[in-house]
Amino acid sequence: MDLPVITDETMRARLAGVRTYTLMILKATPKLVRPDVDPIIWEHGRRNFALRETGLLNIVCPVSDGSSLCGIGIFDAEVERVREIMDDDPGVEAGIFTYELHPCRGFPGSASAAP
């Protein structure tokens, strides 16, 4: 694979523009029993759509590999604000999800692949 050459100057210029975001890791609890919780998961998804529409949840990636990891999200908000958001999530309130939050840095305008 041929990668472009990135100079030190390019790196410094781009690193000067990084911002702080919050990485959220969503995990299943033993209460996640399907199809019993499917209506709650549907509302959790609806809320994610709304968070994306407001610009708070820049990237959301559900994980469906059968592990306890259910998804990741990148929020354009500080950790405490994301904690408030996640504590009101229908799946978290129902006890079917738990989550971890981690401050991280990224480049403004970064996004998942275009449709």
PDB file as gemmi writes it, atoms N, CA and C in Angstrom:
CRYST1    1.000    1.000    1.000  90.00  90.00  90.00 P 1                      
ATOM      1  N   MET A   1       0.851  -1.170   0.000  1.00  0.00           N  
ATOM      2  CA  MET A   1       0.000   0.000   0.000  1.00  0.00           C  
ATOM      3  C   MET A   1       0.895   1.229   0.000  1.00  0.00           C  
ATOM      4  N   ASP A   2       0.633   2.131  -0.909  1.00  0.00           N  
ATOM      5  CA  ASP A   2       1.364   3.384  -0.978  1.00  0.00           C  
ATOM      6  C   ASP A   2       0.617   4.444  -0.188  1.00  0.00           C  
ATOM      7  N   LEU A   3       1.258   4.936   0.845  1.00  0.00           N  
ATOM      8  CA  LEU A   3       0.666   5.993   1.659  1.00  0.00           C  
ATOM      9  C   LEU A   3       1.319   7.317   1.301  1.00  0.00           C  
ATOM     10  N   PRO A   4       0.575   8.416   1.444  1.00  0.00           N  
ATOM     11  CA  PRO A   4       1.176   9.717   1.156  1.00  0.00           C  
ATOM     12  C   PRO A   4       2.246  10.048   2.192  1.00  0.00           C  
ATOM     13  N   VAL A   5       3.191  10.861   1.803  1.00  0.00           N  
ATOM     14  CA  VAL A   5       4.231  11.337   2.714  1.00  0.00           C  
ATOM     15  C   VAL A   5       3.641  12.477   3.537  1.00  0.00           C  
ATOM     16  N   ILE A   6       3.755  12.358   4.843  1.00  0.00           N  
ATOM     17  CA  ILE A   6       3.275  13.393   5.759  1.00  0.00           C  
ATOM     18  C   ILE A   6       4.502  14.007   6.430  1.00  0.00           C  
ATOM     19  N   THR A   7       4.701  15.283   6.222  1.00  0.00           N  
ATOM     20  CA  THR A   7       5.863  15.951   6.795  1.00  0.00           C  
ATOM     21  C   THR A   7       5.603  16.329   8.247  1.00  0.00           C  
ATOM     22  N   ASP A   8       6.669  16.658   8.962  1.00  0.00           N  
ATOM     23  CA  ASP A   8       6.530  17.134  10.337  1.00  0.00           C  
ATOM     24  C   ASP A   8       5.682  18.411  10.372  1.00  0.00           C  
ATOM     25  N   GLU A   9       5.861  19.279   9.390  1.00  0.00           N  
ATOM     26  CA  GLU A   9       5.098  20.524   9.340  1.00  0.00           C  
ATOM     27  C   GLU A   9       3.607  20.238   9.168  1.00  0.00           C  
ATOM     28  N   THR A  10       3.282  19.282   8.323  1.00  0.00           N  
ATOM     29  CA  THR A  10       1.879  18.901   8.127  1.00  0.00           C  
ATOM     30  C   THR A  10       1.295  18.370   9.424  1.00  0.00           C  
ATOM     31  N   MET A  11       2.054  17.504  10.083  1.00  0.00           N  
ATOM     32  CA  MET A  11       1.567  16.954  11.358  1.00  0.00           C  
ATOM     33  C   MET A  11       1.350  18.055  12.384  1.00  0.00           C  
ATOM     34  N   ARG A  12       2.306  18.957  12.534  1.00  0.00           N  
ATOM     35  CA  ARG A  12       2.174  20.043  13.522  1.00  0.00           C  
ATOM     36  C   ARG A  12       0.961  20.913  13.215  1.00  0.00           C  
ATOM     37  N   ALA A  13       0.780  21.233  11.952  1.00  0.00           N  
ATOM     38  CA  ALA A  13      -0.353  22.075  11.566  1.00  0.00           C  
ATOM     39  C   ALA A  13      -1.675  21.388  11.877  1.00  0.00           C  
ATOM     40  N   ARG A  14      -1.770  20.134  11.554  1.00  0.00           N  
ATOM     41  CA  ARG A  14      -3.036  19.420  11.800  1.00  0.00           C  
ATOM     42  C   ARG A  14      -3.264  19.173  13.290  1.00  0.00           C  
ATOM     43  N   LEU A  15      -2.207  18.843  14.023  1.00  0.00           N  
ATOM     44  CA  LEU A  15      -2.349  18.602  15.462  1.00  0.00           C  
ATOM     45  C   LEU A  15      -2.755  19.865  16.211  1.00  0.00           C  
ATOM     46  N   ALA A  16      -2.417  21.033  15.670  1.00  0.00           N  
ATOM     47  CA  ALA A  16      -2.815  22.290  16.305  1.00  0.00           C  
ATOM     48  C   ALA A  16      -4.334  22.465  16.301  1.00  0.00           C  
ATOM     49  N   GLY A  17      -5.020  21.756  15.417  1.00  0.00           N  
ATOM     50  CA  GLY A  17      -6.471  21.897  15.312  1.00  0.00           C  
ATOM     51  C   GLY A  17      -7.282  20.839  16.016  1.00  0.00           C  
ATOM     52  N   VAL A  18      -6.648  19.932  16.766  1.00  0.00           N  
ATOM     53  CA  VAL A  18      -7.430  18.875  17.418  1.00  0.00           C  
ATOM     54  C   VAL A  18      -8.335  19.465  18.488  1.00  0.00           C  
ATOM     55  N   ARG A  19      -9.443  18.767  18.729  1.00  0.00           N  
ATOM     56  CA  ARG A  19     -10.398  19.148  19.759  1.00  0.00           C  
ATOM     57  C   ARG A  19     -10.628  17.965  20.685  1.00  0.00           C  
ATOM     58  N   THR A  20     -11.199  18.253  21.835  1.00  0.00           N  
ATOM     59  CA  THR A  20     -11.547  17.209  22.786  1.00  0.00           C  
ATOM     60  C   THR A  20     -12.977  16.738  22.516  1.00  0.00           C  
ATOM     61  N   TYR A  21     -13.141  15.427  22.509  1.00  0.00           N  
ATOM     62  CA  TYR A  21     -14.439  14.784  22.353  1.00  0.00           C  
ATOM     63  C   TYR A  21     -14.579  13.769  23.486  1.00  0.00           C  
ATOM     64  N   THR A  22     -15.699  13.086  23.548  1.00  0.00           N  
ATOM     65  CA  THR A  22     -15.882  12.025  24.530  1.00  0.00           C  
ATOM     66  C   THR A  22     -16.232  10.736  23.805  1.00  0.00           C  
ATOM     67  N   LEU A  23     -15.435   9.708  24.073  1.00  0.00           N  
ATOM     68  CA  LEU A  23     -15.679   8.369  23.544  1.00  0.00           C  
ATOM     69  C   LEU A  23     -16.558   7.622  24.531  1.00  0.00           C  
ATOM     70  N   MET A  24     -17.655   7.061  24.041  1.00  0.00           N  
ATOM     71  CA  MET A  24     -18.558   6.280  24.877  1.00  0.00           C  
ATOM     72  C   MET A  24     -18.511   4.826  24.395  1.00  0.00           C  
ATOM     73  N   ILE A  25     -18.322   3.913  25.335  1.00  0.00           N  
ATOM     74  CA  ILE A  25     -18.330   2.480  25.051  1.00  0.00           C  
ATOM     75  C   ILE A  25     -19.565   1.902  25.734  1.00  0.00           C  
ATOM     76  N   LEU A  26     -20.458   1.335  24.932  1.00  0.00           N  
ATOM     77  CA  LEU A  26     -21.718   0.790  25.434  1.00  0.00           C  
ATOM     78  C   LEU A  26     -21.591  -0.721  25.575  1.00  0.00           C  
ATOM     79  N   LYS A  27     -21.983  -1.235  26.739  1.00  0.00           N  
ATOM     80  CA  LYS A  27     -21.864  -2.673  27.018  1.00  0.00           C  
ATOM     81  C   LYS A  27     -23.204  -3.242  27.475  1.00  0.00           C  
ATOM     82  N   ALA A  28     -23.399  -4.509  27.182  1.00  0.00           N  
ATOM     83  CA  ALA A  28     -24.617  -5.219  27.590  1.00  0.00           C  
ATOM     84  C   ALA A  28     -24.503  -5.663  29.048  1.00  0.00           C  
ATOM     85  N   THR A  29     -25.646  -5.766  29.694  1.00  0.00           N  
ATOM     86  CA  THR A  29     -25.731  -6.381  31.015  1.00  0.00           C  
ATOM     87  C   THR A  29     -26.492  -7.702  30.844  1.00  0.00           C  
ATOM     88  N   PRO A  30     -26.549  -8.518  31.882  1.00  0.00           N  
ATOM     89  CA  PRO A  30     -27.339  -9.760  31.791  1.00  0.00           C  
ATOM     90  C   PRO A  30     -28.827  -9.521  31.526  1.00  0.00           C  
ATOM     91  N   LYS A  31     -29.307  -8.284  31.720  1.00  0.00           N  
ATOM     92  CA  LYS A  31     -30.714  -7.979  31.453  1.00  0.00           C  
ATOM     93  C   LYS A  31     -31.010  -7.824  29.962  1.00  0.00           C  
ATOM     94  N   LEU A  32     -29.998  -7.827  29.120  1.00  0.00           N  
ATOM     95  CA  LEU A  32     -30.223  -7.700  27.675  1.00  0.00           C  
ATOM     96  C   LEU A  32     -30.610  -9.076  27.135  1.00  0.00           C  
ATOM     97  N   VAL A  33     -31.905  -9.341  27.170  1.00  0.00           N  
ATOM     98  CA  VAL A  33     -32.459 -10.611  26.698  1.00  0.00           C  
ATOM     99  C   VAL A  33     -33.379 -10.290  25.530  1.00  0.00           C  
ATOM    100  N   ARG A  34     -32.992 -10.729  24.357  1.00  0.00           N  
ATOM    101  CA  ARG A  34     -33.785 -10.454  23.157  1.00  0.00           C  
ATOM    102  C   ARG A  34     -34.712 -11.622  22.873  1.00  0.00           C  
ATOM    103  N   PRO A  35     -35.887 -11.422  22.438  1.00  0.00           N  
ATOM    104  CA  PRO A  35     -36.479 -10.184  21.925  1.00  0.00           C  
ATOM    105  C   PRO A  35     -37.189  -9.359  22.995  1.00  0.00           C  
ATOM    106  N   ASP A  36     -37.113  -9.770  24.260  1.00  0.00           N  
ATOM    107  CA  ASP A  36     -37.840  -9.075  25.325  1.00  0.00           C  
ATOM    108  C   ASP A  36     -37.538  -7.583  25.372  1.00  0.00           C  
ATOM    109  N   VAL A  37     -36.270  -7.196  25.148  1.00  0.00           N  
ATOM    110  CA  VAL A  37     -35.866  -5.800  25.289  1.00  0.00           C  
ATOM    111  C   VAL A  37     -35.862  -5.040  23.958  1.00  0.00           C  
ATOM    112  N   ASP A  38     -36.298  -5.667  22.887  1.00  0.00           N  
ATOM    113  CA  ASP A  38     -36.261  -5.014  21.578  1.00  0.00           C  
ATOM    114  C   ASP A  38     -36.976  -3.657  21.542  1.00  0.00           C  
ATOM    115  N   PRO A  39     -38.136  -3.489  22.200  1.00  0.00           N  
ATOM    116  CA  PRO A  39     -38.759  -2.156  22.188  1.00  0.00           C  
ATOM    117  C   PRO A  39     -37.886  -1.084  22.859  1.00  0.00           C  
ATOM    118  N   ILE A  40     -37.185  -1.463  23.896  1.00  0.00           N  
ATOM    119  CA  ILE A  40     -36.289  -0.513  24.567  1.00  0.00           C  
ATOM    120  C   ILE A  40     -35.116  -0.175  23.660  1.00  0.00           C  
ATOM    121  N   ILE A  41     -34.553  -1.179  23.006  1.00  0.00           N  
ATOM    122  CA  ILE A  41     -33.437  -0.943  22.087  1.00  0.00           C  
ATOM    123  C   ILE A  41     -33.882  -0.049  20.934  1.00  0.00           C  
ATOM    124  N   TRP A  42     -35.114  -0.214  20.465  1.00  0.00           N  
ATOM    125  CA  TRP A  42     -35.644   0.630  19.400  1.00  0.00           C  
ATOM    126  C   TRP A  42     -35.665   2.097  19.838  1.00  0.00           C  
ATOM    127  N   GLU A  43     -36.118   2.333  21.070  1.00  0.00           N  
ATOM    128  CA  GLU A  43     -36.168   3.709  21.588  1.00  0.00           C  
ATOM    129  C   GLU A  43     -34.762   4.253  21.834  1.00  0.00           C  
ATOM    130  N   HIS A  44     -33.846   3.403  22.258  1.00  0.00           N  
ATOM    131  CA  HIS A  44     -32.438   3.793  22.390  1.00  0.00           C  
ATOM    132  C   HIS A  44     -31.918   4.256  21.025  1.00  0.00           C  
ATOM    133  N   GLY A  45     -32.228   3.514  19.979  1.00  0.00           N  
ATOM    134  CA  GLY A  45     -31.813   3.891  18.630  1.00  0.00           C  
ATOM    135  C   GLY A  45     -32.447   5.194  18.181  1.00  0.00           C  
ATOM    136  N   ARG A  46     -33.718   5.375  18.488  1.00  0.00           N  
ATOM    137  CA  ARG A  46     -34.411   6.619  18.130  1.00  0.00           C  
ATOM    138  C   ARG A  46     -33.705   7.812  18.785  1.00  0.00           C  
ATOM    139  N   ARG A  47     -33.317   7.619  20.037  1.00  0.00           N  
ATOM    140  CA  ARG A  47     -32.624   8.683  20.765  1.00  0.00           C  
ATOM    141  C   ARG A  47     -31.267   8.972  20.121  1.00  0.00           C  
ATOM    142  N   ASN A  48     -30.578   7.930  19.678  1.00  0.00           N  
ATOM    143  CA  ASN A  48     -29.306   8.141  18.990  1.00  0.00           C  
ATOM    144  C   ASN A  48     -29.506   8.960  17.716  1.00  0.00           C  
ATOM    145  N   PHE A  49     -30.578   8.677  16.978  1.00  0.00           N  
ATOM    146  CA  PHE A  49     -30.883   9.479  15.785  1.00  0.00           C  
ATOM    147  C   PHE A  49     -31.048  10.948  16.165  1.00  0.00           C  
ATOM    148  N   ALA A  50     -31.782  11.205  17.247  1.00  0.00           N  
ATOM    149  CA  ALA A  50     -32.012  12.586  17.692  1.00  0.00           C  
ATOM    150  C   ALA A  50     -30.702  13.250  18.124  1.00  0.00           C  
ATOM    151  N   LEU A  51     -29.853  12.505  18.831  1.00  0.00           N  
ATOM    152  CA  LEU A  51     -28.561  13.052  19.252  1.00  0.00           C  
ATOM    153  C   LEU A  51     -27.687  13.385  18.051  1.00  0.00           C  
ATOM    154  N   ARG A  52     -27.761  12.563  17.012  1.00  0.00           N  
ATOM    155  CA  ARG A  52     -27.010  12.855  15.775  1.00  0.00           C  
ATOM    156  C   ARG A  52     -27.559  14.110  15.108  1.00  0.00           C  
ATOM    157  N   GLU A  53     -28.885  14.245  15.087  1.00  0.00           N  
ATOM    158  CA  GLU A  53     -29.503  15.417  14.460  1.00  0.00           C  
ATOM    159  C   GLU A  53     -29.074  16.718  15.141  1.00  0.00           C  
ATOM    160  N   THR A  54     -28.869  16.664  16.458  1.00  0.00           N  
ATOM    161  CA  THR A  54     -28.464  17.869  17.190  1.00  0.00           C  
ATOM    162  C   THR A  54     -26.968  18.140  17.074  1.00  0.00           C  
ATOM    163  N   GLY A  55     -26.199  17.182  16.558  1.00  0.00           N  
ATOM    164  CA  GLY A  55     -24.758  17.357  16.446  1.00  0.00           C  
ATOM    165  C   GLY A  55     -23.983  16.915  17.669  1.00  0.00           C  
ATOM    166  N   LEU A  56     -24.667  16.365  18.666  1.00  0.00           N  
ATOM    167  CA  LEU A  56     -23.969  15.911  19.872  1.00  0.00           C  
ATOM    168  C   LEU A  56     -23.278  14.567  19.679  1.00  0.00           C  
ATOM    169  N   LEU A  57     -23.881  13.679  18.920  1.00  0.00           N  
ATOM    170  CA  LEU A  57     -23.340  12.336  18.708  1.00  0.00           C  
ATOM    171  C   LEU A  57     -22.834  12.263  17.270  1.00  0.00           C  
ATOM    172  N   ASN A  58     -21.554  12.570  17.091  1.00  0.00           N  
ATOM    173  CA  ASN A  58     -20.990  12.665  15.741  1.00  0.00           C  
ATOM    174  C   ASN A  58     -20.886  11.316  15.053  1.00  0.00           C  
ATOM    175  N   ILE A  59     -20.449  10.320  15.774  1.00  0.00           N  
ATOM    176  CA  ILE A  59     -20.263   8.987  15.202  1.00  0.00           C  
ATOM    177  C   ILE A  59     -20.890   7.984  16.156  1.00  0.00           C  
ATOM    178  N   VAL A  60     -21.722   7.095  15.625  1.00  0.00           N  
ATOM    179  CA  VAL A  60     -22.320   6.028  16.424  1.00  0.00           C  
ATOM    180  C   VAL A  60     -22.154   4.729  15.641  1.00  0.00           C  
ATOM    181  N   CYS A  61     -21.607   3.721  16.306  1.00  0.00           N  
ATOM    182  CA  CYS A  61     -21.325   2.448  15.653  1.00  0.00           C  
ATOM    183  C   CYS A  61     -21.843   1.299  16.509  1.00  0.00           C  
ATOM    184  N   PRO A  62     -23.012   0.754  16.189  1.00  0.00           N  
ATOM    185  CA  PRO A  62     -23.479  -0.441  16.883  1.00  0.00           C  
ATOM    186  C   PRO A  62     -22.525  -1.609  16.593  1.00  0.00           C  
ATOM    187  N   VAL A  63     -22.364  -2.465  17.567  1.00  0.00           N  
ATOM    188  CA  VAL A  63     -21.523  -3.659  17.426  1.00  0.00           C  
ATOM    189  C   VAL A  63     -22.425  -4.872  17.583  1.00  0.00           C  
ATOM    190  N   SER A  64     -22.355  -5.778  16.635  1.00  0.00           N  
ATOM    191  CA  SER A  64     -23.250  -6.949  16.679  1.00  0.00           C  
ATOM    192  C   SER A  64     -22.472  -8.239  16.474  1.00  0.00           C  
ATOM    193  N   ASP A  65     -21.374  -8.377  17.215  1.00  0.00           N  
ATOM    194  CA  ASP A  65     -20.535  -9.571  17.064  1.00  0.00           C  
ATOM    195  C   ASP A  65     -20.785 -10.620  18.135  1.00  0.00           C  
ATOM    196  N   GLY A  66     -21.832 -10.424  18.937  1.00  0.00           N  
ATOM    197  CA  GLY A  66     -22.150 -11.395  19.973  1.00  0.00           C  
ATOM    198  C   GLY A  66     -21.379 -11.202  21.270  1.00  0.00           C  
ATOM    199  N   SER A  67     -20.507 -10.221  21.313  1.00  0.00           N  
ATOM    200  CA  SER A  67     -19.762  -9.945  22.542  1.00  0.00           C  
ATOM    201  C   SER A  67     -20.606  -9.056  23.454  1.00  0.00           C  
ATOM    202  N   SER A  68     -20.068  -8.706  24.604  1.00  0.00           N  
ATOM    203  CA  SER A  68     -20.792  -7.810  25.500  1.00  0.00           C  
ATOM    204  C   SER A  68     -20.687  -6.356  25.049  1.00  0.00           C  
ATOM    205  N   LEU A  69     -19.836  -6.083  24.070  1.00  0.00           N  
ATOM    206  CA  LEU A  69     -19.734  -4.738  23.516  1.00  0.00           C  
ATOM    207  C   LEU A  69     -20.918  -4.508  22.589  1.00  0.00           C  
ATOM    208  N   CYS A  70     -21.687  -3.461  22.849  1.00  0.00           N  
ATOM    209  CA  CYS A  70     -22.878  -3.172  22.039  1.00  0.00           C  
ATOM    210  C   CYS A  70     -22.671  -2.021  21.070  1.00  0.00           C  
ATOM    211  N   GLY A  71     -21.711  -1.148  21.360  1.00  0.00           N  
ATOM    212  CA  GLY A  71     -21.492  -0.037  20.457  1.00  0.00           C  
ATOM    213  C   GLY A  71     -20.502   0.955  21.004  1.00  0.00           C  
ATOM    214  N   ILE A  72     -20.111   1.873  20.113  1.00  0.00           N  
ATOM    215  CA  ILE A  72     -19.280   3.001  20.516  1.00  0.00           C  
ATOM    216  C   ILE A  72     -19.896   4.264  19.938  1.00  0.00           C  
ATOM    217  N   GLY A  73     -19.625   5.368  20.572  1.00  0.00           N  
ATOM    218  CA  GLY A  73     -20.086   6.657  20.079  1.00  0.00           C  
ATOM    219  C   GLY A  73     -19.044   7.713  20.375  1.00  0.00           C  
ATOM    220  N   ILE A  74     -18.952   8.693  19.493  1.00  0.00           N  
ATOM    221  CA  ILE A  74     -18.084   9.843  19.707  1.00  0.00           C  
ATOM    222  C   ILE A  74     -19.005  11.051  19.867  1.00  0.00           C  
ATOM    223  N   PHE A  75     -18.967  11.663  21.037  1.00  0.00           N  
ATOM    224  CA  PHE A  75     -19.805  12.810  21.352  1.00  0.00           C  
ATOM    225  C   PHE A  75     -19.002  14.096  21.274  1.00  0.00           C  
ATOM    226  N   ASP A  76     -19.623  15.140  20.760  1.00  0.00           N  
ATOM    227  CA  ASP A  76     -19.036  16.471  20.740  1.00  0.00           C  
ATOM    228  C   ASP A  76     -19.512  17.200  21.991  1.00  0.00           C  
ATOM    229  N   ALA A  77     -19.042  16.706  23.128  1.00  0.00           N  
ATOM    230  CA  ALA A  77     -19.426  17.262  24.426  1.00  0.00           C  
ATOM    231  C   ALA A  77     -18.425  16.773  25.464  1.00  0.00           C  
ATOM    232  N   GLU A  78     -18.364  17.484  26.569  1.00  0.00           N  
ATOM    233  CA  GLU A  78     -17.485  17.103  27.677  1.00  0.00           C  
ATOM    234  C   GLU A  78     -18.030  15.856  28.376  1.00  0.00           C  
ATOM    235  N   VAL A  79     -17.166  15.176  29.103  1.00  0.00           N  
ATOM    236  CA  VAL A  79     -17.522  13.918  29.763  1.00  0.00           C  
ATOM    237  C   VAL A  79     -18.739  14.073  30.662  1.00  0.00           C  
ATOM    238  N   GLU A  80     -18.806  15.115  31.466  1.00  0.00           N  
ATOM    239  CA  GLU A  80     -19.936  15.258  32.392  1.00  0.00           C  
ATOM    240  C   GLU A  80     -21.256  15.445  31.653  1.00  0.00           C  
ATOM    241  N   ARG A  81     -21.224  16.171  30.554  1.00  0.00           N  
ATOM    242  CA  ARG A  81     -22.451  16.343  29.751  1.00  0.00           C  
ATOM    243  C   ARG A  81     -22.876  15.014  29.138  1.00  0.00           C  
ATOM    244  N   VAL A  82     -21.913  14.242  28.648  1.00  0.00           N  
ATOM    245  CA  VAL A  82     -22.237  12.939  28.060  1.00  0.00           C  
ATOM    246  C   VAL A  82     -22.763  11.991  29.129  1.00  0.00           C  
ATOM    247  N   ARG A  83     -22.233  12.087  30.346  1.00  0.00           N  
ATOM    248  CA  ARG A  83     -22.752  11.260  31.441  1.00  0.00           C  
ATOM    249  C   ARG A  83     -24.231  11.568  31.674  1.00  0.00           C  
ATOM    250  N   GLU A  84     -24.602  12.841  31.664  1.00  0.00           N  
ATOM    251  CA  GLU A  84     -26.011  13.221  31.819  1.00  0.00           C  
ATOM    252  C   GLU A  84     -26.850  12.645  30.681  1.00  0.00           C  
ATOM    253  N   ILE A  85     -26.332  12.756  29.466  1.00  0.00           N  
ATOM    254  CA  ILE A  85     -27.043  12.237  28.296  1.00  0.00           C  
ATOM    255  C   ILE A  85     -27.244  10.726  28.422  1.00  0.00           C  
ATOM    256  N   MET A  86     -26.184  10.017  28.768  1.00  0.00           N  
ATOM    257  CA  MET A  86     -26.263   8.560  28.832  1.00  0.00           C  
ATOM    258  C   MET A  86     -27.093   8.072  30.005  1.00  0.00           C  
ATOM    259  N   ASP A  87     -27.076   8.783  31.103  1.00  0.00           N  
ATOM    260  CA  ASP A  87     -27.896   8.369  32.244  1.00  0.00           C  
ATOM    261  C   ASP A  87     -29.384   8.439  31.924  1.00  0.00           C  
ATOM    262  N   ASP A  88     -29.772   9.260  30.939  1.00  0.00           N  
ATOM    263  CA  ASP A  88     -31.168   9.365  30.508  1.00  0.00           C  
ATOM    264  C   ASP A  88     -31.500   8.437  29.347  1.00  0.00           C  
ATOM    265  N   ASP A  89     -30.543   7.640  28.892  1.00  0.00           N  
ATOM    266  CA  ASP A  89     -30.786   6.720  27.779  1.00  0.00           C  
ATOM    267  C   ASP A  89     -31.766   5.627  28.217  1.00  0.00           C  
ATOM    268  N   PRO A  90     -32.752   5.295  27.375  1.00  0.00           N  
ATOM    269  CA  PRO A  90     -33.736   4.268  27.764  1.00  0.00           C  
ATOM    270  C   PRO A  90     -33.100   2.916  28.119  1.00  0.00           C  
ATOM    271  N   GLY A  91     -32.069   2.503  27.393  1.00  0.00           N  
ATOM    272  CA  GLY A  91     -31.422   1.229  27.679  1.00  0.00           C  
ATOM    273  C   GLY A  91     -30.625   1.241  28.978  1.00  0.00           C  
ATOM    274  N   VAL A  92     -30.015   2.377  29.277  1.00  0.00           N  
ATOM    275  CA  VAL A  92     -29.282   2.515  30.542  1.00  0.00           C  
ATOM    276  C   VAL A  92     -30.274   2.568  31.696  1.00  0.00           C  
ATOM    277  N   GLU A  93     -31.336   3.358  31.525  1.00  0.00           N  
ATOM    278  CA  GLU A  93     -32.357   3.436  32.576  1.00  0.00           C  
ATOM    279  C   GLU A  93     -32.983   2.078  32.863  1.00  0.00           C  
ATOM    280  N   ALA A  94     -33.154   1.243  31.828  1.00  0.00           N  
ATOM    281  CA  ALA A  94     -33.744  -0.085  32.001  1.00  0.00           C  
ATOM    282  C   ALA A  94     -32.739  -1.105  32.530  1.00  0.00           C  
ATOM    283  N   GLY A  95     -31.486  -0.721  32.618  1.00  0.00           N  
ATOM    284  CA  GLY A  95     -30.465  -1.631  33.137  1.00  0.00           C  
ATOM    285  C   GLY A  95     -29.961  -2.646  32.128  1.00  0.00           C  
ATOM    286  N   ILE A  96     -30.277  -2.465  30.836  1.00  0.00           N  
ATOM    287  CA  ILE A  96     -29.784  -3.431  29.848  1.00  0.00           C  
ATOM    288  C   ILE A  96     -28.430  -3.023  29.270  1.00  0.00           C  
ATOM    289  N   PHE A  97     -28.053  -1.739  29.449  1.00  0.00           N  
ATOM    290  CA  PHE A  97     -26.744  -1.252  29.018  1.00  0.00           C  
ATOM    291  C   PHE A  97     -26.026  -0.587  30.180  1.00  0.00           C  
ATOM    292  N   THR A  98     -24.725  -0.701  30.156  1.00  0.00           N  
ATOM    293  CA  THR A  98     -23.849   0.135  30.965  1.00  0.00           C  
ATOM    294  C   THR A  98     -22.920   0.830  29.975  1.00  0.00           C  
ATOM    295  N   TYR A  99     -22.163   1.785  30.463  1.00  0.00           N  
ATOM    296  CA  TYR A  99     -21.288   2.506  29.555  1.00  0.00           C  
ATOM    297  C   TYR A  99     -20.028   2.967  30.275  1.00  0.00           C  
ATOM    298  N   GLU A 100     -19.006   3.229  29.477  1.00  0.00           N  
ATOM    299  CA  GLU A 100     -17.769   3.864  29.929  1.00  0.00           C  
ATOM    300  C   GLU A 100     -17.596   5.131  29.116  1.00  0.00           C  
ATOM    301  N   LEU A 101     -17.018   6.159  29.726  1.00  0.00           N  
ATOM    302  CA  LEU A 101     -16.719   7.401  29.024  1.00  0.00           C  
ATOM    303  C   LEU A 101     -15.226   7.692  29.127  1.00  0.00           C  
ATOM    304  N   HIS A 102     -14.662   8.162  28.028  1.00  0.00           N  
ATOM    305  CA  HIS A 102     -13.245   8.485  27.980  1.00  0.00           C  
ATOM    306  C   HIS A 102     -13.050   9.765  27.174  1.00  0.00           C  
ATOM    307  N   PRO A 103     -12.371  10.773  27.759  1.00  0.00           N  
ATOM    308  CA  PRO A 103     -12.049  11.933  26.942  1.00  0.00           C  
ATOM    309  C   PRO A 103     -11.049  11.510  25.868  1.00  0.00           C  
ATOM    310  N   CYS A 104     -11.200  12.052  24.680  1.00  0.00           N  
ATOM    311  CA  CYS A 104     -10.277  11.745  23.593  1.00  0.00           C  
ATOM    312  C   CYS A 104     -10.115  12.987  22.735  1.00  0.00           C  
ATOM    313  N   ARG A 105      -9.169  12.938  21.832  1.00  0.00           N  
ATOM    314  CA  ARG A 105      -8.942  14.059  20.933  1.00  0.00           C  
ATOM    315  C   ARG A 105      -9.171  13.607  19.504  1.00  0.00           C  
ATOM    316  N   GLY A 106      -9.591  14.529  18.697  1.00  0.00           N  
ATOM    317  CA  GLY A 106      -9.819  14.206  17.297  1.00  0.00           C  
ATOM    318  C   GLY A 106      -9.777  15.452  16.443  1.00  0.00           C  
ATOM    319  N   PHE A 107      -9.901  15.238  15.156  1.00  0.00           N  
ATOM    320  CA  PHE A 107      -9.854  16.322  14.196  1.00  0.00           C  
ATOM    321  C   PHE A 107     -11.268  16.756  13.843  1.00  0.00           C  
ATOM    322  N   PRO A 108     -11.592  18.034  14.011  1.00  0.00           N  
ATOM    323  CA  PRO A 108     -12.917  18.500  13.610  1.00  0.00           C  
ATOM    324  C   PRO A 108     -13.184  18.141  12.150  1.00  0.00           C  
ATOM    325  N   GLY A 109     -14.404  17.716  11.886  1.00  0.00           N  
ATOM    326  CA  GLY A 109     -14.771  17.344  10.535  1.00  0.00           C  
ATOM    327  C   GLY A 109     -14.562  15.864  10.236  1.00  0.00           C  
ATOM    328  N   SER A 110     -13.893  15.136  11.141  1.00  0.00           N  
ATOM    329  CA  SER A 110     -13.733  13.696  10.933  1.00  0.00           C  
ATOM    330  C   SER A 110     -15.101  13.047  11.008  1.00  0.00           C  
ATOM    331  N   ALA A 111     -15.303  12.032  10.208  1.00  0.00           N  
ATOM    332  CA  ALA A 111     -16.596  11.366  10.188  1.00  0.00           C  
ATOM    333  C   ALA A 111     -16.405   9.941   9.712  1.00  0.00           C  
ATOM    334  N   SER A 112     -17.429   9.135   9.937  1.00  0.00           N  
ATOM    335  CA  SER A 112     -17.413   7.791   9.392  1.00  0.00           C  
ATOM    336  C   SER A 112     -17.580   7.878   7.879  1.00  0.00           C  
ATOM    337  N   ALA A 113     -17.433   6.761   7.224  1.00  0.00           N  
ATOM    338  CA  ALA A 113     -17.526   6.740   5.769  1.00  0.00           C  
ATOM    339  C   ALA A 113     -18.860   7.278   5.282  1.00  0.00           C  
ATOM    340  N   ALA A 114     -18.839   7.976   4.171  1.00  0.00           N  
ATOM    341  CA  ALA A 114     -20.062   8.520   3.572  1.00  0.00           C  
ATOM    342  C   ALA A 114     -20.910   7.373   3.015  1.00  0.00           C  
ATOM    343  N   PRO A 115     -22.234   7.575   2.992  1.00  0.00           N  
ATOM    344  CA  PRO A 115     -23.109   6.524   2.482  1.00  0.00           C  
ATOM    345  C   PRO A 115     -22.887   6.248   1.009  1.00  0.00           C  
TER     346      PRO A 115                                                      
END                                                                             
